[in-house]
Amino acid sequence: MNLPEGFQEKYRTLLGSQSDAFLASFNAEPSKGFRINPAKQRAVLPLVDTSEPVPYVSGGYYGNVAGKSIVHTSGGVYSQEPSAMYVGQTVAPQPGEMVLDLCAAPGGKSTHIASQMANSGLLVANEINSKRAKILSENIERFGLTNVVVTNNAPEQLAEKWPETFDRILVDAPCSGEGMFRKDHEAVQYWHPNYAADCAARQKTIVSQAVKMLKPGGTLIYSTCTFAPEEDEQIIAWILKNYPEFRTLPIQKYPGMQSGQPQWADNNPMLNDTVRLWPHLLKGEGHFIAKLIKQSAQITTAESAKTRKKKRRKSVRQAMLTKAETELLTDFIKQTFQTNPFTFTQIEINDGHVHQRPNIQLDYEGIRILRNGLNLGVFKKNRFEADHALALALTTSEFRQVFEVDEQQYQHYRHGEALAWIKATPQKQSKTFGLLTYQGLGFAIGKLVNQQLKNYYPKGLRD
């Protein structure tokens, strides 16, 4: 790889005797990996190569999974670069907590965080870029997550709405992306001697909003996929200097990982708690991770506490179902599922779309929401039609009708075609929804009408 001369000179100075190995690593093939969705682990394990686990990530493996394979389309795995997996592992959320992933697209770290929460508590996955936010929402859906709200807002908008709200906040900061060079050679073209400093200015702005939203006693995780000290150790040193209520927490370091370098910032010994993953020492593209705890509130006046309490009590009341809509939904549930898998007190309707929101509510007034929990479907004329998300979030045992297809049928359905279906089914009535599975993994909703499975696969996912 043709690395810029300024880049090479910078890291020869910083890394000394390690610089040759570091620079040579950019000519190696990029590392690939995947994480298994714990909710679908039993069905996925026989279908993937688990011979080389990632030692520092539960359920993480080295290897490549095809995007059109059933383990991917069913949300059984998430393809993710191995060193990036350690970020979600470091967040270590607990079920029932309130967590914010502030710069969440495309969703690798969000899916990892939420999968550790067992659909309990609340994860807000935010992305400021609207196109990337849509991709984030699709990946959240594909992983079958029901306790996630996907938002599309600037950090300062969220900070104004949600002061001291979250138990954990991840800032996987937009950066100079030096760890992306092997995967995306075009990323090299953006590098210039001042690029890291430019990125650091934006990172400080984002972090300054994140600290406002963290509860006292809460945890802030900061990460980048770059090697630049300006965006790594120096950002953490800036946090510690400007927000004295924060201190670092040690991160477990596995073989091949190194501590952050205090001498690359202000020599604060707490920077030893941070961790660096280098591509010449570890199988991965590289990452920097820091973990900090907020020991006390930034603002502690009685008035500010009163304001926070008032804001938290306020919530946007979305339209509840009418009696007729409730009857249609109830009939759909009775025909489609063994038992009711939904909580009616959490079901709401917005612009005709029905969803089950997470059991923890926030004030969403003025917040742009792309996904609020689990999408159930839409009301059409005198009927309810199921959403694709149900195929990914619910298990085969929850459906009354399960249609196991072969490889050819799997490909045809994903292409958007209806399938002839003359096999015996548990129910005789027609026009009923069921789950399509391939190799035991649910990947789509279908509607059986007169011995034909009508296609409900989303047009944007067809190929």
TORSEFI-941358 format. One line per field, with one value per residue (C-alpha): residue number from 1; residue in one letter; x, y, z. Coordinates in steps of 0.05 Angstrom, whole numbers, plus 5000, padded with zeros to 4 digits. Layout:
% TORSEFI-941358
num: (NUM;...) .
residuo: (A;...) .
px: (X;...) .
py: (Y;...) .
pz: (Z;...) .
% end
This chain:
% TORSEFI-941358
num: (1;2;3;4;5;6;7;8;9;10;11;12;13;14;15;16;17;18;19;20;21;22;23;24;25;26;27;28;29;30;31;32;33;34;35;36;37;38;39;40;41;42;43;44;45;46;47;48;49;50;51;52;53;54;55;56;57;58;59;60;61;62;63;64;65;66;67;68;69;70;71;72;73;74;75;76;77;78;79;80;81;82;83;84;85;86;87;88;89;90;91;92;93;94;95;96;97;98;99;100;101;102;103;104;105;106;107;108;109;110;111;112;113;114;115;116;117;118;119;120;121;122;123;124;125;126;127;128;129;130;131;132;133;134;135;136;137;138;139;140;141;142;143;144;145;146;147;148;149;150;151;152;153;154;155;156;157;158;159;160;161;162;163;164;165;166;167;168;169;170;171;172;173;174;175;176;177;178;179;180;181;182;183;184;185;186;187;188;189;190;191;192;193;194;195;196;197;198;199;200;201;202;203;204;205;206;207;208;209;210;211;212;213;214;215;216;217;218;219;220;221;222;223;224;225;226;227;228;229;230;231;232;233;234;235;236;237;238;239;240;241;242;243;244;245;246;247;248;249;250;251;252;253;254;255;256;257;258;259;260;261;262;263;264;265;266;267;268;269;270;271;272;273;274;275;276;277;278;279;280;281;282;283;284;285;286;287;288;289;290;291;292;293;294;295;296;297;298;299;300;301;302;303;304;305;306;307;308;309;310;311;312;313;314;315;316;317;318;319;320;321;322;323;324;325;326;327;328;329;330;331;332;333;334;335;336;337;338;339;340;341;342;343;344;345;346;347;348;349;350;351;352;353;354;355;356;357;358;359;360;361;362;363;364;365;366;367;368;369;370;371;372;373;374;375;376;377;378;379;380;381;382;383;384;385;386;387;388;389;390;391;392;393;394;395;396;397;398;399;400;401;402;403;404;405;406;407;408;409;410;411;412;413;414;415;416;417;418;419;420;421;422;423;424;425;426;427;428;429;430;431;432;433;434;435;436;437;438;439;440;441;442;443;444;445;446;447;448;449;450;451;452;453;454;455;456;457;458;459;460;461;462;463) .
residuo: (M;N;L;P;E;G;F;Q;E;K;Y;R;T;L;L;G;S;Q;S;D;A;F;L;A;S;F;N;A;E;P;S;K;G;F;R;I;N;P;A;K;Q;R;A;V;L;P;L;V;D;T;S;E;P;V;P;Y;V;S;G;G;Y;Y;G;N;V;A;G;K;S;I;V;H;T;S;G;G;V;Y;S;Q;E;P;S;A;M;Y;V;G;Q;T;V;A;P;Q;P;G;E;M;V;L;D;L;C;A;A;P;G;G;K;S;T;H;I;A;S;Q;M;A;N;S;G;L;L;V;A;N;E;I;N;S;K;R;A;K;I;L;S;E;N;I;E;R;F;G;L;T;N;V;V;V;T;N;N;A;P;E;Q;L;A;E;K;W;P;E;T;F;D;R;I;L;V;D;A;P;C;S;G;E;G;M;F;R;K;D;H;E;A;V;Q;Y;W;H;P;N;Y;A;A;D;C;A;A;R;Q;K;T;I;V;S;Q;A;V;K;M;L;K;P;G;G;T;L;I;Y;S;T;C;T;F;A;P;E;E;D;E;Q;I;I;A;W;I;L;K;N;Y;P;E;F;R;T;L;P;I;Q;K;Y;P;G;M;Q;S;G;Q;P;Q;W;A;D;N;N;P;M;L;N;D;T;V;R;L;W;P;H;L;L;K;G;E;G;H;F;I;A;K;L;I;K;Q;S;A;Q;I;T;T;A;E;S;A;K;T;R;K;K;K;R;R;K;S;V;R;Q;A;M;L;T;K;A;E;T;E;L;L;T;D;F;I;K;Q;T;F;Q;T;N;P;F;T;F;T;Q;I;E;I;N;D;G;H;V;H;Q;R;P;N;I;Q;L;D;Y;E;G;I;R;I;L;R;N;G;L;N;L;G;V;F;K;K;N;R;F;E;A;D;H;A;L;A;L;A;L;T;T;S;E;F;R;Q;V;F;E;V;D;E;Q;Q;Y;Q;H;Y;R;H;G;E;A;L;A;W;I;K;A;T;P;Q;K;Q;S;K;T;F;G;L;L;T;Y;Q;G;L;G;F;A;I;G;K;L;V;N;Q;Q;L;K;N;Y;Y;P;K;G;L;R;D) .
px: (5000;5025;5021;5032;5103;5078;5040;5101;5145;5095;5091;5166;5176;5121;5134;5209;5231;5159;5148;5173;5126;5068;5078;5088;5021;4985;5005;4972;4901;4848;4821;4749;4704;4633;4593;4538;4471;4463;4387;4399;4462;4435;4411;4472;4529;4523;4524;4587;4661;4677;4747;4780;4746;4765;4796;4771;4698;4645;4612;4663;4700;4751;4725;4679;4603;4569;4517;4465;4474;4417;4459;4465;4396;4363;4404;4441;4508;4536;4599;4647;4721;4752;4786;4722;4686;4724;4688;4620;4651;4682;4615;4590;4518;4472;4400;4352;4402;4392;4448;4464;4505;4515;4550;4519;4519;4525;4505;4559;4570;4496;4477;4532;4510;4436;4450;4483;4420;4374;4320;4315;4325;4334;4387;4383;4423;4434;4464;4467;4473;4404;4427;4472;4416;4372;4425;4432;4357;4358;4415;4378;4317;4358;4387;4316;4324;4262;4290;4324;4303;4339;4345;4372;4395;4454;4486;4468;4395;4396;4436;4384;4329;4362;4408;4439;4395;4439;4477;4527;4544;4588;4621;4652;4676;4681;4756;4811;4800;4873;4850;4807;4865;4871;4796;4785;4846;4809;4809;4884;4869;4835;4896;4937;4982;4927;4871;4876;4873;4812;4778;4798;4761;4697;4708;4712;4647;4613;4643;4622;4550;4557;4581;4517;4474;4511;4483;4529;4562;4552;4604;4631;4665;4705;4734;4763;4790;4850;4921;4930;4946;4910;4845;4861;4903;4898;4822;4821;4871;4826;4766;4803;4828;4762;4714;4746;4687;4713;4767;4790;4773;4822;4806;4828;4886;4893;4957;4975;4940;4979;4964;4953;5015;5013;5074;5034;4988;5002;5035;4973;4984;4910;4920;4953;4882;4864;4879;4908;4897;4952;4948;5020;5009;4938;4895;4851;4851;4865;4826;4833;4786;4779;4730;4714;4667;4629;4639;4593;4542;4568;4509;4480;4435;4365;4336;4372;4349;4278;4283;4311;4255;4203;4233;4237;4164;4142;4131;4102;4035;4027;3958;3932;3893;3819;3771;3766;3841;3849;3801;3838;3904;3876;3848;3916;3951;3903;3912;3987;4017;4012;4004;4005;4079;4064;4050;3988;4004;4067;4033;4024;4007;4042;4021;3986;4048;4040;4099;4113;4157;4209;4183;4227;4202;4238;4213;4217;4185;4227;4269;4270;4256;4268;4251;4218;4224;4192;4152;4090;4057;4005;3930;3901;3828;3794;3858;3926;3990;4052;4119;4183;4213;4170;4207;4272;4251;4206;4223;4197;4160;4118;4087;4028;4052;4125;4144;4212;4239;4297;4355;4321;4257;4299;4332;4266;4231;4289;4283;4211;4174;4113;4120;4073;4056;4016;4045;4000;3996;3972;3914;3863;3842;3872;3900;3942;4012;4069;4145;4190;4252;4313;4359;4317;4328;4270;4283;4216;4141;4095;4020;3988;3932;3902;3964;4010;4057;4049;4115;4124;4199;4218;4234;4296;4326;4311;4365) .
py: (5000;5069;5105;5180;5200;5244;5184;5140;5193;5205;5132;5120;5174;5149;5074;5071;4999;4975;5022;4974;4919;4969;4999;4930;4907;4952;4906;4846;4823;4855;4813;4790;4764;4753;4750;4700;4726;4694;4690;4645;4610;4539;4541;4580;4541;4480;4527;4568;4555;4565;4535;4602;4641;4713;4704;4769;4768;4718;4691;4724;4686;4700;4685;4710;4701;4714;4770;4727;4666;4646;4658;4731;4746;4714;4757;4696;4731;4801;4809;4853;4867;4829;4886;4929;4874;4890;4957;4925;4875;4932;4969;4907;4931;4898;4878;4933;4991;5052;5056;5106;5090;5162;5150;5082;5069;5020;4981;4930;4957;4971;4899;4874;4919;4902;4827;4830;4863;4805;4853;4884;4957;5008;5022;5087;5079;5147;5168;5240;5221;5203;5152;5117;5119;5080;5026;5025;5014;4957;4922;4931;4898;4842;4824;4816;4868;4894;4941;4990;5060;5085;5161;5209;5272;5315;5301;5370;5357;5294;5327;5382;5330;5277;5307;5255;5199;5141;5088;5077;5117;5095;5147;5109;5174;5193;5194;5197;5122;5100;5031;5028;5035;4960;4951;5015;5039;5103;5123;5136;5194;5234;5233;5296;5321;5362;5312;5281;5350;5368;5303;5315;5382;5347;5291;5340;5371;5303;5282;5348;5330;5258;5276;5317;5255;5208;5194;5204;5137;5122;5096;5130;5087;5124;5089;5102;5061;5107;5105;5181;5203;5269;5229;5177;5191;5266;5264;5224;5272;5329;5296;5284;5356;5390;5343;5328;5284;5232;5180;5122;5049;4994;4952;4879;4871;4805;4781;4829;4889;4948;5003;5073;5118;5175;5207;5218;5265;5300;5242;5230;5159;5144;5137;5070;5044;5054;5000;5000;4944;4947;4910;4886;4856;4829;4797;4856;4925;4963;5003;5049;5042;5080;5070;5125;5132;5196;5201;5260;5304;5361;5404;5390;5450;5435;5474;5431;5368;5393;5409;5339;5306;5346;5329;5256;5252;5283;5235;5239;5204;5168;5145;5083;5031;5040;4985;4962;4962;4923;4870;4864;4857;4807;4764;4767;4745;4686;4662;4672;4654;4598;4649;4725;4746;4820;4867;4907;4963;4977;4975;5041;5065;5120;5138;5071;5031;4990;4978;4952;5003;4984;4983;5043;5108;5174;5242;5237;5304;5336;5273;5240;5166;5114;5053;5049;4978;4923;4938;4893;4913;4959;4963;4956;4955;4909;4871;4873;4856;4831;4867;4833;4847;4793;4740;4762;4777;4717;4643;4587;4558;4621;4615;4569;4558;4548;4538;4505;4517;4488;4527;4540;4564;4608;4642;4651;4681;4729;4749;4770;4711;4675;4601;4544;4509;4445;4414;4399;4455;4456;4501;4493;4565;4605;4675;4665;4690;4644;4642;4620;4583;4555;4507;4521;4597;4645;4696;4721;4727;4695;4692;4627;4640;4581;4538;4595;4633;4706;4744;4795;4801;4876;4903;4938;4871;4831;4811) .
pz: (5000;4982;5049;5052;5070;5127;5156;5154;5185;5241;5262;5254;5305;5352;5347;5339;5333;5322;5263;5209;5231;5238;5169;5138;5166;5117;5061;5094;5079;5123;5180;5178;5232;5254;5319;5331;5354;5423;5412;5351;5372;5373;5301;5275;5305;5258;5198;5210;5219;5293;5290;5305;5361;5376;5446;5475;5451;5472;5409;5363;5309;5254;5185;5130;5124;5058;5060;5023;5067;5113;5176;5154;5126;5188;5235;5261;5254;5246;5204;5242;5241;5301;5338;5333;5371;5434;5439;5451;5498;5538;5543;5581;5591;5642;5629;5650;5640;5597;5545;5489;5428;5405;5337;5322;5246;5215;5277;5294;5364;5376;5359;5404;5462;5455;5449;5518;5547;5530;5504;5574;5588;5533;5481;5442;5378;5346;5280;5255;5181;5154;5102;5152;5204;5156;5149;5225;5232;5182;5220;5286;5254;5223;5291;5319;5374;5409;5463;5415;5393;5331;5327;5275;5313;5328;5397;5423;5408;5450;5506;5513;5517;5561;5615;5662;5634;5614;5654;5597;5536;5478;5435;5377;5349;5276;5264;5212;5201;5197;5219;5156;5107;5093;5083;5043;5005;4985;5058;5051;5004;5059;5103;5112;5168;5201;5191;5260;5293;5252;5274;5347;5347;5325;5375;5433;5411;5411;5478;5510;5495;5516;5586;5597;5585;5632;5701;5761;5771;5697;5648;5586;5533;5480;5420;5351;5293;5285;5314;5320;5391;5377;5372;5425;5487;5478;5477;5542;5573;5552;5585;5650;5651;5633;5670;5737;5758;5709;5721;5678;5691;5673;5612;5610;5561;5524;5491;5435;5466;5494;5543;5518;5519;5570;5538;5475;5514;5580;5617;5660;5688;5682;5607;5622;5634;5561;5509;5440;5389;5337;5270;5275;5344;5339;5285;5269;5237;5302;5353;5413;5473;5538;5595;5645;5704;5722;5796;5810;5776;5733;5757;5825;5841;5867;5809;5757;5792;5791;5717;5701;5740;5702;5635;5650;5669;5604;5546;5477;5476;5410;5386;5419;5380;5368;5387;5314;5306;5371;5345;5279;5315;5364;5307;5272;5336;5347;5275;5272;5339;5390;5446;5447;5443;5452;5510;5493;5542;5500;5432;5396;5326;5287;5216;5209;5231;5294;5340;5409;5443;5496;5567;5586;5557;5545;5523;5447;5431;5376;5367;5298;5309;5255;5297;5365;5391;5349;5286;5284;5219;5187;5183;5113;5094;5146;5158;5192;5154;5190;5187;5164;5233;5265;5225;5255;5327;5343;5348;5305;5365;5372;5302;5287;5216;5197;5124;5118;5048;5008;4980;4913;4946;4993;4934;4896;4957;4970;4897;4909;4881;4909;4925;4909;4975;4974;5037;5096;5147;5219;5200;5145;5140;5083;5083;5145;5159;5177;5185;5128;5151;5116;5153;5215;5214;5204;5150;5124;5134;5083;5074;5054;5004;4965;4966;4950;4995;4978;4981;5037;5032;5034;4965;4991;5012;4949;4900) .
% end
